[in-house]
Amino acid sequence: MSTQIAAKRPPTPRPGVYELYWEFAAKRQHIFYSRLAGEEGPWTDDLILQAYKFCNVYRALDRASQYLIKDICYQDESLDQADRLFQIIAFRNFSKIETWEALKKVLGHSPTLCDLADGALERALTVIVAGHKDIYTNAFILCANDAYGRGRKHLNHIELFKHMFFGEDIAGKIISAKSLQEVYELLHRFPLYGDFMSYQTAIDINYSDLIDFSENDFTVAGPGALRGIHKVFEDLGDYTPAEIIRWMVEHQDQEFQRLGIGFKDLFGRKIHLIDAQNLFCETDKYCRVRVPDLASARQRIKTRFAPKSQAIDLFLPPKWLLTIPRATS
């Protein structure tokens, strides 16, 4: 006698909000391509997108990710693998380009494990902090900043880096990892690395040539994505947040077509799990203005959009094998 496995109860989209997820993706991607082409703003007739700052549809296109990919992951080919990994991890913990540039200025070069070992990195950070510089971004909520008992966040990060690279050989373990999830789990073992930070850092490392896994192998829903998921769906059914994110990725072509929304992907690259996860976070922000009656722990968008005239100098991981048109003068 055979037994049948009951099908999962499907999630229930929230009418009028579910559609905004896909509409936002198309509008935000249109803005990216308009800016890439050098067009004058505003690049959208959506007043919310004109007024507030939103991340790109593809995480790799955002300012900090672009800097990481171009100026850290692929900048100095003479670096050994451990130093490259250290730079990627260290940069993500600050997530601030200005901090990295200040460190290079004080040290005379990009930080290395030698600078960590001989105290030069700690001294450089102390100099920057003493100049009343905010060395951290507010993009990520960092966990337990006194985990190593040194009182200051940056000093605890110094101890974290020493623990990771000198105490646990994180470089060797990550380079030998067999999956993106394993990289995530290796990072997650350390103090100061919660679910979201571990996932974001694993994605950063995966931009480099140190490891090479599909971004569709694994995902974790961050706090913003969870808020977005619960706005976009009235009920998740029997799906976990990670399964909801995967469903969106697997059905993107079908949903754009069904809704009659024109979406231009990234030079042939579809939305991946990390992008769909981020899109839920941005949809949550968008809905704070577009659908203010939806209950949320966050009621407003903090950052206004400030247009920059600087042209986009796009650089994406070479291993993605994307053909990027270059602007002609």
Backbone bond lengths (Angstrom), bond angles and torsions (degrees), N, CA, C in turn:
res aa  C-N    CA-C-N  psi(-1)  N-CA   C-N-CA  omega(-1)  CA-C   N-CA-C  phi
1 M - - - 1.469 - - 1.528 108.49 -
2 S 1.305 116.39 122.35 1.459 119.80 -177.04 1.521 110.46 -86.04
3 T 1.288 115.84 148.46 1.464 121.50 175.86 1.515 108.75 -109.72
4 Q 1.303 115.47 139.16 1.447 120.79 179.44 1.527 110.00 -99.21
5 I 1.323 115.46 138.01 1.457 120.34 176.61 1.516 108.04 -87.03
6 A 1.318 115.66 123.96 1.463 120.03 -178.12 1.524 110.26 -64.17
7 A 1.327 115.59 138.11 1.460 120.14 177.97 1.516 109.70 -69.34
8 K 1.309 115.12 149.65 1.458 119.64 177.53 1.517 110.64 -65.62
9 R 1.316 115.16 141.62 1.459 119.63 174.00 1.523 108.17 -71.53
10 P 1.327 118.58 122.56 1.467 120.68 -174.04 1.518 112.05 -73.01
11 P 1.321 116.93 158.15 1.469 120.80 175.14 1.523 110.82 -71.21
12 T 1.315 115.71 159.19 1.460 121.60 179.11 1.522 109.80 -112.10
13 P 1.337 118.02 110.69 1.468 120.14 178.55 1.534 111.01 -63.93
14 R 1.333 115.73 147.66 1.457 120.48 175.75 1.538 108.15 -86.59
15 P 1.327 118.08 115.06 1.469 120.04 -176.43 1.526 111.84 -56.35
16 G 1.320 115.90 134.22 1.451 121.79 178.25 1.512 114.27 84.88
17 V 1.338 117.26 -17.95 1.464 121.03 178.54 1.524 110.44 -107.29
18 Y 1.328 115.46 -39.79 1.465 119.36 175.62 1.517 110.39 -53.17
19 E 1.312 116.74 -43.07 1.464 121.40 -178.96 1.527 111.60 -64.03
20 L 1.340 117.08 -29.97 1.464 120.47 -178.36 1.528 111.84 -64.67
21 Y 1.327 116.47 -30.87 1.464 120.13 177.62 1.525 109.94 -56.44
22 W 1.319 116.70 -47.86 1.465 121.68 -177.57 1.526 111.22 -75.46
23 E 1.336 116.64 -37.71 1.460 119.89 178.02 1.529 110.90 -63.87
24 F 1.330 116.14 -43.96 1.466 120.18 178.70 1.524 110.29 -59.88
25 A 1.334 117.22 -44.85 1.469 121.16 -179.51 1.522 110.81 -57.11
26 A 1.335 116.61 -45.45 1.465 120.02 -177.81 1.523 111.37 -67.62
27 K 1.326 116.81 -42.41 1.469 120.45 -179.37 1.531 111.15 -66.64
28 R 1.327 116.25 -43.69 1.473 119.01 -177.55 1.519 110.61 -67.78
29 Q 1.323 117.65 -36.25 1.460 120.59 178.27 1.529 111.07 -69.74
30 H 1.323 116.41 -34.20 1.466 120.37 175.85 1.532 110.24 -62.40
31 I 1.320 116.57 -39.77 1.468 120.66 177.41 1.526 110.03 -61.19
32 F 1.322 116.75 -44.19 1.467 119.88 178.78 1.518 111.39 -57.46
33 Y 1.319 117.10 -49.80 1.463 119.81 -177.33 1.530 111.56 -66.70
34 S 1.315 117.50 -34.28 1.464 120.38 177.84 1.520 110.75 -65.42
35 R 1.308 116.39 -42.58 1.466 120.51 178.36 1.525 110.71 -67.83
36 L 1.323 116.20 -39.41 1.464 119.96 179.12 1.525 110.64 -61.52
37 A 1.306 116.53 -34.80 1.468 121.27 179.96 1.521 112.54 -78.19
38 G 1.337 116.54 -4.67 1.453 120.21 178.68 1.510 114.28 81.21
39 E 1.313 117.60 17.94 1.455 121.15 179.53 1.529 110.79 -71.46
40 E 1.322 115.87 152.27 1.457 121.64 176.86 1.527 109.96 -78.50
41 G 1.327 116.25 140.56 1.447 120.44 177.87 1.517 111.92 -79.00
42 P 1.326 119.28 170.47 1.467 124.08 0.62 1.536 111.43 -73.10
43 W 1.310 115.38 149.25 1.461 120.68 -174.04 1.528 112.15 -98.20
44 T 1.328 116.48 9.89 1.458 121.71 -178.75 1.519 108.94 -154.46
45 D 1.331 115.88 153.61 1.458 119.47 173.28 1.522 111.68 -94.94
46 D 1.342 117.39 4.41 1.458 122.62 176.85 1.526 108.55 -79.33
47 L 1.320 117.04 114.16 1.466 120.84 -174.45 1.526 112.67 -66.62
48 I 1.325 117.27 -28.43 1.467 119.95 178.18 1.524 109.86 -69.45
49 L 1.318 116.63 -44.39 1.462 120.42 178.59 1.530 111.39 -68.72
50 Q 1.305 117.95 -28.01 1.456 121.06 174.89 1.525 111.61 -69.34
51 A 1.327 116.59 -34.88 1.466 120.84 -170.59 1.521 114.31 -90.18
52 Y 1.338 117.74 -31.28 1.462 120.79 -171.14 1.522 112.25 -120.51
53 K 1.320 114.25 156.40 1.460 120.31 -179.68 1.528 110.06 -87.24
54 F 1.325 115.52 128.48 1.465 121.72 176.70 1.524 109.08 -129.89
55 C 1.319 115.51 145.69 1.462 120.16 176.23 1.525 110.09 -67.53
56 N 1.320 115.57 160.85 1.453 121.46 175.70 1.529 110.80 -67.99
57 V 1.327 115.64 161.62 1.462 120.51 174.41 1.524 109.81 -61.60
58 Y 1.326 116.17 -44.24 1.464 120.94 179.99 1.532 108.68 -96.62
59 R 1.309 115.94 121.52 1.465 120.50 -176.32 1.516 112.29 -55.49
60 A 1.329 117.74 -36.12 1.457 121.88 -177.13 1.522 112.77 -63.83
61 L 1.334 118.43 -15.02 1.457 121.88 -178.34 1.521 113.40 -86.99
62 D 1.326 117.62 -15.39 1.454 119.73 -177.37 1.527 111.63 -69.35
63 R 1.315 116.27 156.88 1.463 122.73 -169.71 1.534 112.44 -55.86
64 A 1.332 117.46 -49.56 1.459 119.72 -178.08 1.529 111.20 -66.67
65 S 1.331 117.07 -38.41 1.466 120.20 178.61 1.520 110.67 -65.65
66 Q 1.335 116.54 -41.93 1.462 120.03 178.42 1.526 111.43 -60.90
67 Y 1.313 116.63 -42.46 1.465 120.56 177.93 1.532 109.94 -63.22
68 L 1.316 116.09 -47.12 1.462 120.71 179.78 1.522 111.67 -57.39
69 I 1.335 116.45 -47.55 1.462 120.19 -176.78 1.527 110.80 -65.46
70 K 1.320 116.09 -49.04 1.464 120.49 -173.56 1.526 112.87 -77.29
71 D 1.335 117.10 -45.54 1.457 121.23 -168.95 1.525 114.17 -99.30
72 I 1.324 117.39 -6.43 1.470 119.68 178.51 1.532 110.45 -125.63
73 C 1.322 117.31 -56.86 1.470 119.47 -176.70 1.527 112.73 -61.40
74 Y 1.343 117.34 -37.65 1.473 119.86 -173.17 1.528 112.93 -127.21
75 Q 1.339 117.61 22.59 1.458 119.68 -171.85 1.530 113.30 -85.51
76 D 1.319 117.66 -47.80 1.472 121.47 -172.51 1.522 109.12 -123.33
77 E 1.310 116.39 101.15 1.467 120.25 -175.68 1.525 113.07 -70.96
78 S 1.324 117.67 -12.39 1.466 120.16 -178.83 1.531 112.57 -79.88
79 L 1.338 117.45 -13.65 1.461 120.11 -179.71 1.522 111.00 -67.45
80 D 1.334 116.17 143.83 1.459 117.57 173.84 1.527 108.90 -79.65
81 Q 1.316 116.17 170.59 1.463 120.50 -172.12 1.520 112.63 -64.03
82 A 1.324 117.61 -38.26 1.460 120.38 -178.68 1.521 110.84 -64.97
83 D 1.331 117.44 -42.39 1.468 120.37 178.00 1.521 111.37 -65.40
84 R 1.322 116.23 -40.40 1.466 119.50 178.00 1.527 110.09 -60.65
85 L 1.312 117.01 -47.29 1.454 120.65 179.75 1.525 110.74 -62.65
86 F 1.320 116.73 -41.75 1.462 120.55 178.21 1.526 110.93 -58.83
87 Q 1.319 117.34 -44.09 1.460 120.21 -179.24 1.525 111.57 -63.81
88 I 1.327 116.93 -40.61 1.466 120.41 179.34 1.530 110.28 -63.38
89 I 1.329 116.16 -47.13 1.464 120.72 -178.63 1.525 110.84 -66.30
90 A 1.324 116.84 -44.39 1.467 120.36 -179.05 1.526 110.61 -63.05
91 F 1.325 116.70 -44.83 1.466 119.54 -180.00 1.523 110.81 -59.36
92 R 1.324 117.80 -45.04 1.460 119.85 -177.36 1.521 111.68 -64.07
93 N 1.326 117.88 -31.96 1.459 118.87 179.84 1.531 111.81 -66.40
94 F 1.326 116.99 -30.02 1.467 119.97 174.54 1.533 110.20 -90.82
95 S 1.335 116.11 -38.35 1.469 122.96 -179.93 1.518 112.01 54.66
96 K 1.324 115.50 30.39 1.458 119.50 -177.11 1.521 109.48 -135.37
97 I 1.330 116.15 117.48 1.461 121.53 -177.32 1.521 110.85 -60.80
98 E 1.320 116.79 -40.56 1.459 120.90 -177.79 1.530 111.83 -61.24
99 T 1.321 116.95 -35.29 1.465 120.54 177.64 1.523 110.37 -66.47
100 W 1.317 116.56 -43.72 1.469 120.09 -179.65 1.525 111.10 -64.58
101 E 1.321 116.55 -41.27 1.461 120.12 178.16 1.521 110.88 -65.36
102 A 1.335 117.11 -38.26 1.466 120.45 177.65 1.525 110.94 -65.84
103 L 1.322 117.32 -39.46 1.467 120.61 177.21 1.527 110.70 -62.65
104 K 1.311 117.12 -42.60 1.469 119.86 178.75 1.524 110.88 -62.97
105 K 1.316 116.32 -36.18 1.466 120.07 -179.68 1.525 110.93 -68.93
106 V 1.325 116.99 -44.60 1.468 120.66 -179.07 1.528 111.25 -68.86
107 L 1.336 116.09 -43.36 1.468 120.30 -177.14 1.528 112.78 -80.07
108 G 1.314 116.58 -26.30 1.466 121.11 -174.46 1.508 112.97 87.71
109 H 1.331 117.29 3.75 1.462 123.07 179.66 1.525 108.15 -168.39
110 S 1.330 116.82 170.23 1.457 120.23 175.60 1.526 109.65 -67.17
111 P 1.329 117.62 141.90 1.469 120.56 -178.24 1.528 112.93 -56.82
112 T 1.319 115.95 140.83 1.461 122.35 177.35 1.521 109.89 -129.02
113 L 1.315 116.04 173.33 1.467 120.40 177.27 1.521 111.81 -64.33
114 C 1.316 117.93 -28.73 1.476 120.12 175.07 1.524 110.41 -62.70
115 D 1.337 116.93 -39.55 1.462 120.90 177.46 1.521 111.16 -66.04
116 L 1.318 116.62 -33.61 1.463 120.60 176.16 1.522 110.27 -69.32
117 A 1.318 116.37 -42.66 1.466 120.81 -175.81 1.524 113.11 -69.08
118 D 1.334 118.06 -40.47 1.472 119.56 -174.83 1.523 113.59 -93.85
119 G 1.326 117.52 5.48 1.462 121.06 176.01 1.519 114.77 89.12
120 A 1.330 118.14 -3.32 1.468 120.31 -177.40 1.531 111.69 -63.84
121 L 1.326 117.12 -37.56 1.452 120.11 -179.83 1.528 110.59 -66.22
122 E 1.316 116.82 -43.94 1.461 119.89 178.50 1.530 110.78 -61.75
123 R 1.314 116.91 -43.41 1.464 119.52 179.68 1.525 111.18 -64.23
124 A 1.326 116.62 -39.51 1.462 120.22 179.74 1.527 110.83 -64.16
125 L 1.325 116.85 -44.67 1.465 119.97 178.43 1.527 111.04 -62.76
126 T 1.322 116.37 -39.25 1.467 120.63 179.20 1.526 110.98 -63.15
127 V 1.333 116.39 -39.65 1.470 120.63 176.70 1.529 110.35 -62.23
128 I 1.314 117.04 -44.35 1.463 120.97 -178.29 1.521 110.98 -65.78
129 V 1.336 116.48 -44.65 1.465 121.03 179.04 1.526 110.46 -63.79
130 A 1.334 117.04 -38.83 1.473 121.05 179.68 1.526 111.47 -63.75
131 G 1.307 117.03 -24.50 1.461 121.36 176.05 1.520 112.34 -82.44
132 H 1.340 116.00 14.67 1.464 123.15 177.15 1.534 111.86 62.41
133 K 1.329 115.17 34.88 1.450 120.55 176.99 1.525 109.84 -93.93
134 D 1.319 116.27 135.38 1.457 121.30 173.97 1.524 107.43 -83.13
135 I 1.322 117.11 109.65 1.465 119.84 -171.91 1.526 113.28 -89.50
136 Y 1.331 117.33 -4.92 1.461 120.47 -178.56 1.528 110.92 -114.48
137 T 1.321 115.30 148.02 1.456 120.07 171.74 1.519 108.81 -82.59
138 N 1.319 115.65 165.07 1.469 119.01 173.69 1.524 111.43 -98.78
139 A 1.338 116.41 13.40 1.466 120.34 -177.30 1.520 112.42 -71.53
140 F 1.336 116.98 -30.00 1.452 120.32 -178.24 1.518 110.16 -123.23
141 I 1.323 115.93 143.49 1.454 121.38 172.62 1.524 107.04 -91.40
142 L 1.340 116.65 113.22 1.458 120.52 -176.76 1.522 110.39 -87.80
143 C 1.324 115.65 144.05 1.465 121.34 -173.93 1.532 111.62 -85.23
144 A 1.312 117.06 147.77 1.477 125.73 164.38 1.517 113.38 34.08
145 N 1.327 116.88 69.43 1.464 118.68 -170.34 1.519 114.92 -71.16
146 D 1.346 118.94 -4.97 1.467 120.12 175.01 1.526 110.72 -111.53
147 A 1.312 116.17 32.02 1.466 120.97 -175.10 1.517 112.93 -60.30
148 Y 1.338 117.69 -29.11 1.465 120.71 -178.88 1.530 112.31 -105.38
149 G 1.330 116.47 9.71 1.454 121.46 171.56 1.515 116.22 72.66
150 R 1.331 117.57 22.59 1.458 119.29 -178.00 1.526 113.45 -100.94
151 G 1.318 117.14 2.54 1.454 120.07 170.11 1.504 116.10 83.80
152 R 1.324 118.88 -43.84 1.463 122.55 -179.10 1.520 109.39 -104.70
153 K 1.335 115.33 144.04 1.459 120.01 -175.99 1.528 112.05 -58.54
154 H 1.335 116.44 -45.35 1.469 118.67 -176.03 1.521 111.96 -68.76
155 L 1.346 117.26 -30.29 1.468 119.83 177.53 1.522 110.74 -72.44
156 N 1.319 116.53 -35.60 1.462 119.25 174.45 1.523 111.16 -66.05
157 H 1.325 117.34 -33.98 1.459 119.01 176.58 1.524 111.57 -69.30
158 I 1.304 117.41 -33.79 1.467 119.80 174.32 1.523 109.81 -59.27
159 E 1.331 116.84 -45.89 1.468 120.65 179.41 1.528 111.06 -66.14
160 L 1.329 116.21 -37.17 1.463 120.07 176.51 1.524 110.54 -59.83
161 F 1.337 117.41 -47.70 1.462 120.96 -179.18 1.534 110.88 -60.95
162 K 1.330 116.39 -41.42 1.470 119.70 178.17 1.525 110.79 -63.61
163 H 1.325 116.25 -42.19 1.459 121.51 178.29 1.528 110.22 -59.98
164 M 1.327 115.83 -46.31 1.452 120.98 -176.30 1.529 112.77 -65.98
165 F 1.349 115.66 -49.35 1.465 119.67 -170.10 1.527 113.99 -92.93
166 F 1.323 118.12 -31.52 1.466 120.11 -178.20 1.527 111.80 -100.91
167 G 1.334 116.37 -30.83 1.455 119.31 -178.28 1.512 114.19 -90.16
168 E 1.337 117.14 -33.15 1.464 120.69 -171.81 1.524 114.31 -122.23
169 D 1.321 119.45 -1.15 1.472 122.72 -178.16 1.521 111.05 49.71
170 I 1.326 115.75 53.75 1.451 119.91 -179.71 1.528 111.26 -60.85
171 A 1.317 117.19 -31.76 1.470 120.27 -178.77 1.522 110.93 -61.05
172 G 1.316 116.47 -50.85 1.460 119.92 -179.20 1.518 112.25 -62.16
173 K 1.328 116.39 -39.04 1.458 120.26 -177.56 1.524 111.70 -69.63
174 I 1.320 117.42 -41.71 1.457 120.08 -179.13 1.530 110.90 -70.00
175 I 1.312 116.99 -42.50 1.468 119.78 -179.86 1.527 111.24 -63.74
176 S 1.342 116.59 -26.72 1.468 120.77 178.88 1.526 112.92 -92.61
177 A 1.323 117.77 0.12 1.463 121.09 -176.05 1.519 111.42 -62.70
178 K 1.322 115.48 150.44 1.466 121.63 -177.00 1.527 113.47 -103.16
179 S 1.326 117.91 -2.69 1.460 120.07 -179.84 1.522 109.59 -161.08
180 L 1.330 115.58 162.05 1.461 121.07 176.37 1.525 109.97 -65.18
181 Q 1.310 117.05 -36.42 1.460 119.99 178.00 1.525 111.13 -63.94
182 E 1.335 117.36 -37.33 1.463 119.86 177.88 1.528 110.48 -64.48
183 V 1.327 117.35 -39.50 1.469 120.42 176.31 1.521 109.36 -60.50
184 Y 1.324 116.30 -46.39 1.468 121.49 176.95 1.526 110.91 -55.88
185 E 1.317 116.76 -47.32 1.471 120.62 -177.18 1.522 112.00 -66.89
186 L 1.320 117.40 -35.52 1.466 120.39 176.47 1.526 110.89 -62.78
187 L 1.311 117.07 -41.77 1.465 120.99 178.74 1.528 111.41 -70.55
188 H 1.312 115.46 -37.83 1.461 121.27 -174.35 1.527 112.52 -65.12
189 R 1.305 117.85 -17.49 1.465 121.62 -179.58 1.523 112.19 -69.83
190 F 1.313 117.82 -20.53 1.458 121.03 -171.48 1.522 112.39 -91.59
191 P 1.340 116.69 147.46 1.465 119.75 170.70 1.530 109.51 -57.16
192 L 1.317 116.09 151.57 1.463 123.83 -179.45 1.523 112.95 77.54
193 Y 1.337 117.33 -2.19 1.462 120.72 179.24 1.522 110.44 -115.23
194 G 1.326 115.35 95.32 1.451 120.77 173.72 1.513 111.03 -84.69
195 D 1.326 116.34 -170.87 1.466 121.11 -177.14 1.526 111.74 -57.47
196 F 1.339 115.83 -51.72 1.452 120.22 -172.68 1.529 111.91 -68.31
197 M 1.330 116.37 -45.67 1.468 119.76 -178.62 1.523 110.92 -64.62
198 S 1.308 117.36 -37.99 1.463 120.85 178.52 1.520 110.97 -63.17
199 Y 1.323 116.48 -41.96 1.464 120.98 -179.97 1.528 111.41 -68.16
200 Q 1.323 116.39 -46.57 1.457 119.56 -179.89 1.524 111.74 -61.04
201 T 1.315 117.07 -40.76 1.468 120.66 -179.95 1.524 110.99 -68.99
202 A 1.323 117.13 -38.14 1.467 120.12 176.54 1.530 110.59 -60.23
203 I 1.325 116.96 -40.68 1.467 120.77 177.15 1.526 110.14 -63.87
204 D 1.326 117.47 -42.91 1.468 121.03 178.35 1.523 111.45 -57.90
205 I 1.320 116.57 -47.21 1.467 120.66 -179.30 1.526 109.86 -62.60
206 N 1.328 115.58 -36.26 1.456 120.59 -178.02 1.531 112.76 -70.82
207 Y 1.337 118.47 -15.26 1.460 120.24 172.17 1.525 110.82 -66.84
208 S 1.320 116.81 -31.25 1.462 122.18 -175.07 1.523 110.50 -78.20
209 D 1.344 114.98 179.64 1.467 119.23 176.03 1.526 111.84 -93.94
210 L 1.339 117.34 12.36 1.465 120.51 178.03 1.521 111.53 -72.62
211 I 1.317 116.42 -36.16 1.467 122.79 176.86 1.524 107.04 -138.02
212 D 1.313 117.38 166.72 1.464 119.46 -177.50 1.520 109.68 -152.63
213 F 1.333 116.00 87.21 1.452 121.95 178.17 1.523 109.30 -120.17
214 S 1.312 116.76 156.66 1.459 120.28 176.12 1.523 109.51 -71.58
215 E 1.333 115.79 138.48 1.463 119.78 175.07 1.525 111.37 -69.58
216 N 1.320 117.56 -7.35 1.461 121.36 176.91 1.529 112.66 -93.51
217 D 1.334 116.49 7.16 1.465 119.48 -179.31 1.523 113.00 -77.75
218 F 1.340 116.74 -29.08 1.471 118.77 -166.45 1.522 108.73 -164.24
219 T 1.333 116.20 144.88 1.468 119.90 174.78 1.518 111.11 -149.56
220 V 1.316 114.71 159.84 1.458 123.04 174.80 1.522 106.86 -135.67
221 A 1.299 117.17 131.91 1.457 120.82 178.96 1.522 110.04 -83.55
222 G 1.322 116.55 119.28 1.450 121.21 176.58 1.517 111.29 -77.52
223 P 1.339 117.49 175.16 1.477 121.10 -177.98 1.521 113.18 -57.42
224 G 1.339 117.40 -43.08 1.463 120.08 179.18 1.506 112.30 -65.67
225 A 1.335 116.28 -39.64 1.461 120.48 178.41 1.526 111.07 -64.58
226 L 1.310 116.48 -39.18 1.466 119.47 178.00 1.517 111.12 -62.09
227 R 1.343 116.34 -41.73 1.468 118.66 176.51 1.528 110.55 -61.35
228 G 1.340 115.75 -43.07 1.457 119.50 179.84 1.513 112.83 -64.25
229 I 1.323 116.89 -42.31 1.468 121.28 179.77 1.522 110.32 -58.99
230 H 1.338 116.60 -42.42 1.466 119.49 -177.46 1.529 112.42 -76.87
231 K 1.320 117.47 -11.71 1.463 119.75 170.32 1.525 110.82 -86.90
232 V 1.314 116.28 -41.01 1.463 121.76 -176.78 1.530 111.19 -71.37
233 F 1.344 116.85 -31.08 1.467 121.36 -178.82 1.525 110.49 -119.23
234 E 1.318 115.49 133.93 1.462 120.04 175.17 1.516 111.21 -70.98
235 D 1.331 114.82 -34.71 1.460 120.74 -177.29 1.529 107.64 -149.73
236 L 1.330 117.15 137.49 1.463 120.54 -176.98 1.518 112.76 -86.82
237 G 1.325 117.52 -2.42 1.451 119.39 -177.22 1.520 110.28 60.51
238 D 1.335 116.22 -134.11 1.466 120.99 178.93 1.523 111.83 -99.24
239 Y 1.332 117.05 15.34 1.459 121.70 -177.38 1.525 110.73 -92.62
240 T 1.313 116.24 141.22 1.461 121.03 170.86 1.532 108.19 -81.22
241 P 1.338 118.55 162.43 1.466 119.62 175.80 1.523 112.96 -54.68
242 A 1.330 117.54 -40.63 1.467 120.18 178.93 1.523 110.80 -63.31
243 E 1.327 117.41 -36.36 1.468 120.67 178.59 1.523 111.20 -71.06
244 I 1.312 116.75 -33.43 1.466 120.39 175.37 1.525 109.78 -62.68
245 I 1.331 116.40 -45.50 1.468 121.34 179.12 1.530 109.99 -59.90
246 R 1.322 116.24 -44.53 1.466 120.12 -179.99 1.531 110.86 -64.33
247 W 1.329 116.77 -38.18 1.464 119.74 178.92 1.523 110.40 -60.50
248 M 1.333 116.77 -41.55 1.467 120.48 -179.89 1.529 110.98 -62.62
249 V 1.323 116.15 -40.90 1.465 120.28 178.68 1.519 110.78 -64.40
250 E 1.324 116.38 -45.55 1.461 120.62 -175.78 1.528 112.84 -69.97
251 H 1.324 117.86 -22.33 1.461 121.30 -176.23 1.525 112.90 -112.18
252 Q 1.329 117.79 13.08 1.467 119.51 -174.03 1.523 112.54 -59.85
253 D 1.319 118.43 -47.20 1.463 120.03 -178.77 1.524 110.94 -62.12
254 Q 1.315 115.28 -43.96 1.465 121.52 -178.98 1.528 110.62 -62.01
255 E 1.331 117.08 -43.20 1.462 119.89 -175.98 1.526 112.19 -73.74
256 F 1.319 117.91 -40.34 1.462 119.25 175.93 1.534 110.29 -59.43
257 Q 1.333 115.98 -42.32 1.460 120.20 -179.72 1.523 111.04 -68.32
258 R 1.324 117.01 -45.18 1.472 121.20 -178.61 1.518 111.40 -60.48
259 L 1.329 116.28 -39.14 1.462 120.73 -176.95 1.530 112.92 -87.10
260 G 1.331 116.12 -3.62 1.457 119.69 -179.99 1.514 112.99 67.74
261 I 1.336 116.70 34.17 1.468 122.31 -178.48 1.523 108.96 -105.59
262 G 1.307 116.58 122.54 1.455 119.99 177.53 1.521 111.06 -81.98
263 F 1.308 116.37 119.88 1.472 121.39 -179.36 1.517 109.19 -124.27
264 K 1.322 116.01 127.47 1.462 121.52 177.91 1.525 108.70 -102.80
265 D 1.319 116.50 112.69 1.460 119.54 -175.39 1.527 111.05 -73.89
266 L 1.308 117.14 -171.80 1.466 121.88 -174.09 1.527 109.93 -91.80
267 F 1.313 116.40 83.79 1.461 122.23 178.00 1.530 111.89 52.21
268 G 1.340 115.82 39.47 1.461 121.31 179.59 1.517 114.35 97.11
269 R 1.319 118.11 -7.28 1.465 121.35 179.15 1.526 109.14 -90.92
270 K 1.329 116.43 122.51 1.455 121.79 179.83 1.532 110.46 -73.40
271 I 1.319 115.62 166.79 1.459 121.42 171.75 1.525 108.38 -63.17
272 H 1.329 116.92 128.62 1.463 122.47 177.50 1.532 109.96 -103.81
273 L 1.319 116.00 176.14 1.463 120.60 -174.68 1.526 112.70 -56.79
274 I 1.334 117.68 -43.18 1.462 120.05 -179.03 1.522 110.20 -63.47
275 D 1.329 117.21 -35.67 1.462 121.41 -179.92 1.527 110.54 -71.51
276 A 1.321 116.70 -43.63 1.466 120.78 179.09 1.519 110.64 -64.42
277 Q 1.332 116.62 -36.61 1.461 121.30 175.79 1.517 109.91 -61.60
278 N 1.329 116.74 -48.00 1.465 121.04 179.08 1.526 111.60 -63.93
279 L 1.343 116.26 -36.13 1.460 119.78 179.61 1.527 112.18 -62.33
280 F 1.308 117.02 -34.52 1.468 119.28 175.43 1.530 109.98 -64.22
281 C 1.321 116.65 -40.13 1.462 120.66 178.03 1.527 110.91 -62.72
282 E 1.325 116.51 -44.71 1.465 120.49 -179.58 1.530 111.42 -70.37
283 T 1.325 117.17 -33.24 1.465 120.51 176.36 1.522 110.24 -65.48
284 D 1.329 116.44 -38.81 1.466 120.12 174.82 1.523 110.03 -56.95
285 K 1.334 117.48 -47.12 1.466 121.50 179.07 1.529 110.63 -61.76
286 Y 1.311 116.54 -47.40 1.464 122.01 -178.17 1.530 111.25 -58.64
287 C 1.333 116.20 -40.66 1.461 120.92 -177.64 1.531 112.55 -69.46
288 R 1.332 117.77 -20.87 1.470 119.44 178.43 1.523 111.01 -60.76
289 V 1.335 116.55 -29.30 1.458 121.18 177.52 1.521 110.96 -100.42
290 R 1.328 116.77 -42.78 1.474 121.19 -175.38 1.535 111.61 -72.27
291 V 1.332 116.45 -38.94 1.470 120.76 -178.69 1.529 107.95 -131.61
292 P 1.334 118.05 68.44 1.469 121.08 -172.16 1.521 114.72 -65.02
293 D 1.331 117.69 -18.43 1.465 119.99 -179.13 1.524 112.99 -74.54
294 L 1.326 117.98 -14.72 1.462 120.31 177.54 1.525 109.49 -69.23
295 A 1.318 116.38 126.48 1.463 120.38 -179.21 1.519 110.57 -63.93
296 S 1.339 116.98 140.82 1.460 121.41 -179.89 1.512 109.23 -161.23
297 A 1.344 115.25 152.97 1.462 120.23 175.32 1.522 111.10 -71.39
298 R 1.322 117.08 -18.40 1.467 122.37 178.01 1.528 108.44 -116.62
299 Q 1.323 116.50 129.54 1.460 120.63 -173.81 1.522 114.10 -106.48
300 R 1.326 117.92 -15.21 1.461 119.12 -177.16 1.523 110.00 -142.27
301 I 1.325 115.40 165.49 1.463 121.38 175.06 1.521 107.58 -96.25
302 K 1.314 117.29 126.27 1.457 120.80 -171.46 1.521 113.78 -74.56
303 T 1.335 116.98 -37.79 1.464 119.78 -167.80 1.521 111.77 -108.71
304 R 1.320 114.76 124.51 1.459 121.21 173.73 1.517 110.01 -78.98
305 F 1.321 115.83 152.60 1.457 120.08 179.46 1.522 110.01 -81.07
306 A 1.329 116.15 128.16 1.458 122.45 177.03 1.525 107.52 -119.24
307 P 1.325 117.94 102.64 1.473 119.90 -175.92 1.516 112.09 -63.37
308 K 1.339 115.22 141.55 1.459 121.82 177.77 1.519 108.56 -114.90
309 S 1.309 115.31 140.68 1.462 119.62 -178.50 1.525 112.51 -83.86
310 Q 1.335 116.51 -11.23 1.464 120.37 -176.79 1.533 110.95 -64.49
311 A 1.324 115.47 133.12 1.462 120.31 178.64 1.523 110.55 -67.97
312 I 1.325 116.01 150.77 1.464 121.11 178.55 1.522 109.44 -79.48
313 D 1.321 116.70 121.03 1.470 122.52 176.08 1.525 107.03 -102.32
314 L 1.311 115.69 84.09 1.461 121.54 -168.44 1.518 111.81 -75.89
315 F 1.341 115.42 134.03 1.460 121.49 174.85 1.521 107.53 -141.45
316 L 1.333 116.47 123.46 1.459 121.81 -179.84 1.529 109.51 -121.72
317 P 1.327 117.60 157.29 1.464 119.61 -177.96 1.528 112.18 -51.36
318 P 1.325 118.28 122.27 1.467 120.38 -178.90 1.523 113.20 -55.03
319 K 1.323 116.93 -30.81 1.464 119.78 -177.43 1.529 112.38 -68.70
320 W 1.327 118.08 -12.79 1.461 120.22 175.31 1.523 111.80 -73.80
321 L 1.325 116.85 -17.00 1.467 122.75 175.89 1.532 111.98 57.65
322 L 1.320 116.12 42.24 1.452 120.74 177.62 1.526 109.89 -94.72
323 T 1.313 116.18 141.16 1.458 121.36 176.55 1.528 107.61 -94.56
324 I 1.340 115.39 109.97 1.459 121.32 -177.17 1.519 109.64 -101.00
325 P 1.313 118.68 116.00 1.472 119.60 178.17 1.514 110.12 -63.05
326 R 1.310 116.81 138.74 1.457 121.88 177.65 1.518 109.61 -99.95
327 A 1.326 114.33 139.75 1.464 119.10 179.87 1.532 109.38 -64.38
328 T 1.324 116.07 142.08 1.453 120.69 177.62 1.525 109.15 -106.77
329 S 1.329 116.04 141.00 1.460 120.05 -178.09 1.523 110.13 -89.68
